[in-house]
Amino acid sequence: MRLEMLRWARCCCWLGVCLSLLGEGGGGSGAAGCRGALCGGGDRDPARQPCLGPRCSGRASRPSRSFPHAAPLPAFPSRSTAELSPELPAPAARGAGESCLGADCAARAPNGTSRDCKGVECKLPLRLRPRARPGGGARCAQQGEACPEPALLREAERAAQVLAEDFGYPASELGVRLTCDLSPGENEVPAEDALILQLQLAKGQDKFVEMLKSQQKIIVDLQQKLAEQQSTLVSQQREILEQQRKMYEQMQLIKVQYGMLFDTVKQMSFQSLHEDIQHYFEAQLQGLQNQVKNHLQKSYSVQKVEVDAKVIDVRESLLDCGLCKSDEFCNFQKTPSQCEKCTLCPAGFFQMSECSANADRICQDRDECIESPNICGERIKCLNTPGGFRCLGIAEKDAALGLCGEEYFFNKEMQECQACSECEDGIVAFPCSPLADTICSGASENKLSESWAANIILPSAKSGTSQVYPGLNLKIKGKLQCEVVSVEDNSLVFRQHGLMWTDLNFAVKHNCRNFLQLSLKLNDTEEGCELSGVRIEQPEGKYFQSTSLSSAAEVEPSQTLSLFLKSPNQFCNQSKDLNIYDLNTPLSLFWLSHDTGAVAMSAQMSTAMHYQTNYRPTFKVISISDPYMLSLSHDGRAIKFTETGVIKFVFHQALYSMGHTCVREGFSLVSYIIRNSTNRELMNMYKSGVNYRDTSISACGATKVNSGDLLSFEILSPAQCNVRYFGDSSGISMLSLIWIPSSVSTAISATVSVTRLPTGAVRNKLLDFTQVSASEKQIQLVSSGELAQKYFRFTERGVASIAFNLKLIHSCNILKVTLNHLISDQMQLRAIGQQIGGPMPEGSIWTSVSLRSSFEVHNGTLISISLDCVRGRINQIAHEHSTSISILWISS
């Protein structure tokens, strides 16, 4: 109700203002007198009394009051005086007959409107221009005196309030200084003040718009500059990447150039250093030779004089030494005198005097550099050494090409050419080669290699040593007597120095809650070590599981080798279902003499990490008999070979897998030979997967290698299978390897033939093979007749070691894999090695069986592999690298 009353009051107020304005406009000149310079009249008499007062033409001298608000005013639309002061009546229209005195007067039209304008009034529309006041100037003129200036009423705050209410802005935010002069008794807002306000508002609006446009332009310029800078930055980044690529290429080129430069500088420095050393040693050796000559001459003379004196003084004949042989002499320097064998001049020496009855043979070093000045070439200097010579700056690869010449070989340890030895009995086992001396043999000389086999037995449960937790030793029962090893206290005891390779085929049925671990231990004492080991996973049912274990090591007399079986779970001791399958000759080994020049190495995996797919193990060398011949690559993932030869290797890897995909697809262990930066797949060993179980995968084989070749491994697992690979010193993740010179060994490899694969109910059927390696003289795959593609024939006596891997799908209760020896005269097969496989794991697509064995062969020995499926059938056999056989032969 109160709000309605206020509205009605305001409306009435505005109505009154309008009526007042209409009344003043029609009242003519009798309303009020004109005061100030704005007065106007109908005539333009120049003699009229001028306007007096502060509102006349001298308006600029009048001080004005302003609002204290100095903030910038936003732009507003122009308004008339009546709009700025709605409570004050607008000035009345001036009559047509009025006259104006003062500088601000303007000519009027007869209807009372402005006929002319001055200054800023001209910018206003006609309806806003000020009108002349009626009668004001005439009254002031009739009285004959100046009109008194009334006191000014300043209402700055009221005007600011009106502006704030009309425009919607508080007075403190207006950006103009408002001046409003009101005279007492008059309700008038000067038109000039409204005009000034309008101009200031318009000017502020223009400035504000200009500022906005300038700011927008600046923002656009900044955006353009930012875009340009971004494009420049992208181009610079591209240039940086290109420069990095070029820098990398240059670094690679610099590495190559640096290697070439280093080799050149090394040769140059070695040549200069060798020249100095040569001069020094030549002088020293010449002096030593002179001293040796003088000493030998004096010694010979003194010996002769002493012998003569002794004979003369004692007056006894030379027969006091007894009857010496033709190649002996009587040594009178010893008391009593005795016969001694005449000294043979070593290789590189020549004889100065013959062996006589009372004097030994005298030998002199041969100076090859003097006898053959160009023996090392024109630009390479020769340095004479005892028994040989040295070409300064010669590389080993050049010496391998026969630079030392005939009857000489390059000695790697001494880094010089040495004369080839001569066999006393004339029996040469291996002739002298550019890199090896002559090897002599005799009727009573020890063998180069020898094989041995045995059975294993599980200890009786009644004995206290048959507890699987913490572990037990399997009993070893030897079949044959051997000079190299013997069986003592269920362990093997070595009798001679040499290198040893052991193969074990093992099949067991157990019901333990965890895995079983089978290991080969050397010495079997606190200071002993586990050579290698495999883990047999916990089965899903009660059936036989098989595995194969191999290892290589350098052995010494009195060292022992034992088989150790253990379980990490103590409840395994309570299992009544721990049975070992009675295989035919499960344990076999071969021994190599150091005279063969073979080298053995053992390395373990260096890390234990989680991987999901492919994995390449890194190795750490544990033991090696000759670091020069075998070494690790720069990243530790491969074995590097220095010389050409034949290798026998085995790699065991323990792992723990999780996921049903592991069981279905299984794992593959691939062996590679890297030759000239090219990978060649050697074999692919398959292993059935497990889910939340421990198991082991292994690969074993033999192959020929060249100088500079690398041997590496890779384990392939399904993409959705989580696998952890173990690497520690317990032997469960080990690599064992033996390198043998090609002069005493060879090897071939073959895969199962694609045609005539045995399927269905297979009972003792022989497998057909296809040879994939080059043919060798000592081992041949029979290619014709009834035995074609089924038998391998040996043509020389020695020791053989085979590794057979089989990948198949079957439903047999037991699958038997047998290595057979064919006796030619009787045409009967005799088993020399055997391995079995149990039922296929549930959920697995494939399964695998491996067989390893070592045995003695003669000229004409024939061997073959047969399969026997008990209560079931064979569905499919994988061919190519998945099912393969490798055969190593070593001369005896």
C-alpha positions, 0 to 999 in steps of 0.5 A: 500500500505504501509503495502504491502511494509513493508511485501516485505521489511521484506521478502527481509531481511530474504532472505538476511540473508539466503544467507549470512548463505549459503555463510559462510557455504561454504567459508571454513577457509578464512571467518574470524579468530576464536576468543574465546574459541569456536574455533576448529581445525582439529588436537588435538595438545596439543602444540597449542597455547591456546585460549586467551580472555574472550570467552575461557574456563574461560567464567564464569569470564566474566561479562554479562549483563541481562534484568531487567525483573524479572517476571516469564516467561511462558513456551515456546517451545525451539527455535534455535539461528537463531529463537531468532535473525532472523536479525543476520546471524548464525555462519558459519560452521567450517572447518574440518581441524581446531584445537581448543584451550581452555577448550571448544574445541570439537573433530570434524568429518571430515565433520565438525560436532561435534563429541563430546559434553560437558555439556548442549550441549548434551541435544540439537539435532544435528542440534542445536549444535554449529559448529566450525568456519573455520580458526580462530584458525590457523590465531591466531596461525600463528601470534604468538600472542594472538587474541585481544578480540573485544569490546562486543556489548550489545543488551539486549533490541533488544533481549527482543524485538525479544522474545516479538515479536516471543512469543507474550508476552511483555518484562515486563512479561518475566520470564527469564534473557536474556544475549546476547553478540555480537562482533563487525563485527560478526553476531553471537548469541552464542549457549550457550545463546540460550541453557540457554534461552531454559532451563530456559523456559523449567524449568519455564514451568515445574514449572508452570505445577507442580504448577498447578498440586499441586493447582489442587490436593489441590482443590481436597483435599479441595472438598473432605474435604468439602464433608466429612464435609457436610456429617458430618454436615448432620449426626450431624443435624440428631443426633440433631433432634433425640436428640430433639425428645428424649428430647421432649419425656423425657420432656413429661415423666418428666411432668407426673412424676412431676405431680405424684411427686407433688401430692405425695408431696402435699399429704405428705405435707398436711398430715404432715401439717394436723397432726400439725393442728390437734394437734393444733385444737384438743387442742384448741377445747378441751379447747373450749368444756370444756369452752362451757360445763362450760358456759352451766352449769353455764348458766343453773344454773343461768337461773334456779336461776333467774327463781326461784328468779323471781317466788319467788319475783314476786310471780306469776305463770309461766302462765304469759307467756300465754299458750305456745304450747308443743314445746315452752317454756317461756323465762323469760329473755325477758321483758315482758316474751314470748313463744318461740319455742324450739330449734331443735338440728341441724344435728351432735348434740345430745340432753343433756336436754329436752325442758321444760316449763321454759327452752330451749333444750340444744344440744351438738356437737357429736364427731364422731372421738371418737365415731368411731375412724376408720371413716376416715380409719386407716392411715387418722386422723380425726378432729372433727368439729361442726356438722361434722368431717374432714378427713385430706388429703381426696380428693373430689373424694374419698368423692364422693364414700361415704367415709363420711359414712351414714347420712353424706355428703361432704360439698365442701365449708367447705371441710369436712363431715357434718351430713345430715339434717332432715326435720321437717315435714318429707317430703323429696324432695331429700334425702341426697347423698354423695355430697348433703344435704337433700332437704325438701319440704312442701305444701307451698314451692315455685316451683323449676321451672315454664314456661311462654309464650307470643306473640310479636307485631311490634309497629305501624309506626305512633308512634315515637318509630317505627324507625328501625334505631337506633332501637326499642323495640318489644311489649310483650303481655303475655298470662298467669299470672305468679308469677315469671314474669309480663309484664310492658311497653312492657318488662318483669319484674322478681319478684323472684331470680333465673335463666332464659332461654328465647327462641324466634322464629322470622320471618320477611320480610324486604327490608332494604339495610343492615342486621337487628339485633335482641337482648335480653336486660337485664334491658334496661338501660345504665347499662344494657347489651345485653344477645345475638343477631342474624343478619338477612341478607339482602335478594335477594328478598321480602320473609320471613326470620326466625331465633331463639334466645335464652339466659340464665342469673341469674336474680333478682327481678325488673330486666327487659327483652326486645326485641330490633330490629335495623338496622345500615342503616338509609334508613331502616326507609323509607322501607315500607316492614317491616312485622313480621309474626304472629307466634303462641307463639313466646316467651317462657321462663322457670325460675329455683329456686336456690334451684335446684342447677342450675348454669348459665354462659355467655361467648363471643368470644374473638377474631375476625379474618379471616379464610378460612375453619374450625374455633374453637372459643375461649371464655371469661367468662362474668358472672357465678353464680358458678365458681366451677361447670363451667370453661373454658379449658386451651385454652379457646375453651371448657367448662369444667363440674365439676360434672354430670348433664344436660346442656342446651346451645346455641351458636350464631356466627355472621359472614361476608362471601365473595364468591359464594361458600359460598352461594352454600355450606353454613356453618355448626356449629358442637357441640362436647362432649369431654369425655376421650379425645374422641370427640363425635358429639352432633349435626350439625346445617346448615346455608345457606351461603351469598355473601358479607352479614352479617348473624348469625349461631347458635346451641341450644340443651340439653344433659347429661354430666359427671364429667370432660366432655368438650363442644366445637364448630367448624364452617365448611365453604367451602375452597374457602369462605372467612369468618370473625367471629365477637367477641365483647361485643354486644352479637352477638357472645355469648355462654349461658349455664345452668347446672342443677343437674341430681337429678331434670332434665334429657334430651334425643335427637333423629334424624329424622327417615330415613324411612317414611320421608315426601316428595312431597306436604306435608300438616301437616304431623308428623315427625318420630324420632329415639332416639339416647340417653339412655332412661329416666324415665321422657321422653319416645319416644312412640314405639308402637301403632298409635303414635309410633315414632311420639310422646314423652311422659312425665311421671312426672310433670315439665317444658320441653324445646325443640330445633328442627333443620331441614335441607332440600331441598324444593320449598315451598313458606312458610314452617311451623314447628309446635310443637303440644301438644296432648290432650289425652281425646279429641285426638286433637292437640294444637299448643304450638310453631311455626316457618316458613321458606321462599323460599330457597336462590338462588344458595343454595343447602340446607336450614334450619329451627329451632324451640325452645320452653319451656312449662309446662308438666304433667304426660301423656303429648304428643308432636310431630313435624309437617311440612306444605308446602304452595304452593310447595313441599319438595324434601329431608330432611337430617337425622342423626345429621343434623335434630335432636331434644333435649328435656330437662325436669326439675322437678317443 
